[in-house]
C-alpha cells in the first residue's frame, strides 16, 4: 500500500533527510519521498500497524500529521531532527 501524509514543521532538506533516513530504517516501509514544498511524506507500507508506526515515529521526531497536536515541545523536536539531518547530509 502507499500513503501520503501532510506533516507539520517540515522546514528544509535537513528535515527531509532525517525523515527519509528514519522511516527507511523501519521494517515494511519502502520508497520514502519527502516533498518540502507540499509538506508531505510519501511511502509504501505493509499494513495498518505499519502506518500507525510511521505516524508515531513522525510525531516523535517532531513532524506530526496535519490536524494533530503541535505543541512547542513537538516543534522543538523538529529543530533537533532538522539539525541532525543537516549534519548527516
Buried (B, 14 or more C-beta within 10 A) or exposed (E): EEBEBEBBBBBEBBBBBBBBBBBEEBEEBEEBBBEEEEBBBBBBBBEEEBBEBBBEBBBEBBBBBEEEEBEEEBBEBBBEBBEBBBEEE
